[in-house]
Amino acid sequence: MDNPLVSVVMGSNSDWSVMQQAAHILKEFDIPHEALIVSAHRTPDRMFEFAETAIERGIRCIIAGAGGAAHLPGMIAAKTTLPVLGVPVTSKHLQGLDSLLSIVQMPKGVPVATFAIGEAGAANAGLFAVALLSIGNPALAARLESFRVAQAEAVSAMTLPSV
C-alpha cells in the first residue's frame, strides 16, 4: 500500500492466520498499512533495517506478531522509538503462553504494548493502532466511536433461546 502508516509484521507466513485480523481492522478503517515478514532470528539484519527506517518511511506504529520465543516485537522496539504493539501468536506446544510471556516481559526502558494471545489480540492491536492514529484526527475518532456504538448495539440486541 502506498504511504503506509502502520506496519503489520510477523516472523513467518504461518503467523498470517492470526495477524491478518489486525490488517482487516486497519482496512475497515481505511488506514494505509503494509504487511511484511521480518524474522528476528532468520533475518536479523532485515529486521534492524526495517526498525531503523520505519520513522523516515512515515510509519506511525508497528504491530508485531510473534510465536515461540517471540523476540520480534521487543527487538523492533529496541531499534525504534515508534509505538510497538506486540501480538503473541498461538504456538503449537504451549498455545501462545510462551509468546505472551516473552513479549510482556520487556526490560524497563524498552516498552512493548502487549495484547491477548491469537486473533483477538491481533484485532485489538489493530483497534489500538486506530485509536493512536485518531489522536488529532477528528474524522477517524468519530469512526472509531461509531464502531464502538455499533458493538454495544449488537450486544444489546442479543437474545438467548428459551429454556
Number of C-alpha atoms within 10 A of each C-alpha: 9 7 11 15 21 24 21 25 28 27 24 15 12 12 20 20 11 23 30 17 20 28 25 14 20 23 13 9 16 11 19 16 21 18 19 16 19 24 19 22 13 11 12 14 13 14 21 18 12 19 21 17 13 21 15 8 12 12 20 20 24 27 27 34 35 32 29 20 17 28 21 26 30 25 20 26 24 19 17 19 16 17 18 26 27 32 38 34 31 23 18 9 9 11 16 23 18 19 24 25 15 20 29 19 12 19 9 6 8 15 20 25 18 23 22 19 24 24 20 16 23 30 23 18 31 28 18 19 24 22 15 15 18 16 10 9 11 11 10 18 17 12 14 17 13 12 14 12 12 12 11 11 11 10 10 9 7 7 7 5 4 4 3
